[in-house]
Amino acid sequence: MNRLVWLLGAIAFAYFAVTVPLGKRTLWGHMVRIAKTPEAQDLADGAKETARDVARKAQKEIDDQRREKPATQSE
C-alpha cells in the first residue's frame, strides 16, 4: 500500500512539474535553464572529476591488495 501511495505521489509530482506554469515556465523548464548555466556546468564537471579520482584511487587500492595477498591453494 505504501508503495502505491508513493508511486501515485511521484506520478502526480512529475505531471505537475511538466504541466503547471510557475511564472513564465514550468518547474521542469526552470530546472533545465538552471542546469544549462555555466556555474552548473562547472559544478557538474568538478563532480565528475572528483568521482573519477575517487574511483581510480579505490581501484588502485584494490589492485594493491590483490598483489600483496598470496594466492591460497586448496589441497
C-alpha positions as CSV (number, residue, x, y, z in Angstrom):
1,M,0.0,0.0,0.0
2,N,2.8,2.4,0.9
3,R,4.5,1.7,-2.5
4,L,1.2,2.5,-4.3
5,V,0.9,5.8,-2.4
6,W,4.5,6.7,-3.1
7,L,4.1,5.8,-6.8
8,L,1.0,7.9,-7.2
9,G,2.6,10.8,-5.5
10,A,5.7,10.6,-7.8
11,I,3.4,10.4,-10.8
12,A,1.4,13.4,-9.7
13,F,4.6,15.4,-8.9
14,A,6.0,14.6,-12.4
15,Y,2.8,15.6,-14.1
16,F,2.6,18.9,-12.3
17,A,6.3,19.6,-12.8
18,V,5.9,19.5,-16.6
19,T,2.5,21.0,-17.0
20,V,1.8,23.7,-14.3
21,P,3.5,27.0,-15.1
22,L,5.4,28.7,-12.3
23,G,5.8,32.2,-13.8
24,K,6.9,32.0,-17.4
25,R,8.0,28.4,-17.2
26,T,7.1,25.1,-15.6
27,L,9.2,23.6,-12.8
28,W,10.9,21.4,-15.4
29,G,11.6,24.4,-17.6
30,H,13.2,26.3,-14.7
31,M,15.4,23.2,-13.8
32,V,16.6,22.8,-17.4
33,R,17.5,26.5,-17.6
34,I,19.4,26.3,-14.3
35,A,21.3,23.2,-15.4
36,K,22.4,25.0,-18.6
37,T,24.1,27.8,-16.7
38,P,28.0,27.9,-16.8
39,E,28.0,27.7,-13.0
40,A,26.0,24.5,-13.0
41,Q,28.2,23.1,-15.8
42,D,31.3,23.9,-13.8
43,L,29.8,22.1,-10.8
44,A,29.0,19.0,-12.8
45,D,32.5,18.9,-14.3
46,G,34.1,19.2,-10.9
47,A,31.9,16.5,-9.5
48,K,32.8,14.2,-12.4
49,E,36.5,14.8,-12.0
50,T,36.3,14.1,-8.3
51,A,34.3,10.9,-8.8
52,R,36.9,9.8,-11.4
53,D,39.7,10.5,-8.9
54,V,38.0,8.5,-6.2
55,A,37.3,5.6,-8.5
56,R,40.9,5.5,-9.6
57,K,42.2,5.6,-6.0
58,A,39.8,2.8,-5.0
59,Q,40.8,0.7,-8.0
60,K,44.5,1.2,-7.2
61,E,43.9,0.1,-3.5
62,I,42.1,-3.0,-4.7
63,D,44.8,-3.9,-7.1
64,D,47.5,-3.3,-4.5
65,Q,45.7,-5.6,-2.0
66,R,45.3,-8.3,-4.6
67,R,49.1,-8.2,-5.4
68,E,50.0,-8.3,-1.7
69,K,47.7,-11.2,-0.8
70,P,49.3,-14.5,-1.6
71,A,47.3,-16.9,-3.6
72,T,46.0,-19.8,-1.5
73,Q,45.6,-23.3,-2.9
74,S,43.2,-25.9,-1.7
75,E,44.7,-29.3,-1.2
